[in-house]
Amino acid sequence: MDPATEAELIELEEAGARVRVVGGARRTPPPDAVLRELIANGTGVPADDVELVHECAVCGARHGRVSVAYPLTRSGAPWFADVAVSGESVVAAAGTRHPLGVGIEVATLDSGAVIDEAAFHPSERAALDELDPARRALVRATLWARKTALLRAVGHTEFIEPARLALSVPGTDGGVGRIVRSIPEFGSEWRRVRFHDVPVPGNRAASVAVIG
């Protein structure tokens, strides 16, 4: 049994995207293999023929979401896709309608005040302080997974300090997060961003950010 093909499939119908989650398998498949299988499943193209590009089209660095060189969508447009891995967990997402990004983070009981100040908006830190330690760790990881996913979805851009962005608090937004305080760099796009949290095995949190 191939873990890449037997992974859990999640439909994000509102976002026009699909997500595969691999976790707990005896052998964790390569992240690209999971993403190729996901795209192949939606196109009928053999997984081995799916061409992925990790280099940024602007600067050539490996950052931001993955590009799909082949196949194209039925309309001739490129797919939007991304994949992330943490330990034995792999999350891949692909869609035809909107840019997206994937983030996975480990839930730690104490990430440190300096890190939290650099990562989270004051309103987010205040919300985290109100939670018991066990729940706080998972909510913090989910917030950071959301921000990571968003920056990957945005791709090449000037450096954005994550603490300038405030997101809705996981656990109070039904698993579909929003930006509640934005920054000028995002213009009006921030109103269209949604964060779709997906379950992953172990002490981790994962989210798919969709711009649109």
Number of C-alpha atoms within 10 A of each C-alpha: 5 11 19 24 19 14 19 14 15 14 12 16 9 7 20 14 21 19 25 23 25 24 21 14 14 8 11 18 18 12 18 20 17 28 29 25 23 25 26 17 13 12 15 10 15 13 18 10 11 21 13 17 13 16 15 16 12 9 9 10 11 12 14 23 27 26 18 21 12 15 20 15 15 10 7 8 11 17 22 24 28 30 27 23 20 15 13 16 21 29 28 28 28 29 24 19 17 18 24 32 31 34 31 28 23 19 21 16 14 12 12 9 10 8 10 17 14 12 21 23 19 15 16 20 17 11 15 18 11 9 12 9 14 11 13 19 21 21 20 28 25 28 27 25 24 30 27 22 29 27 22 23 25 17 19 17 10 7 7 12 12 17 17 14 19 22 20 19 22 20 13 9 10 10 18 19 23 21 18 12 14 16 14 7 11 11 9 11 11 18 15 11 20 22 30 20 23 19 13 20 14 13 12 20 26 31 33 34 31 25 20 16
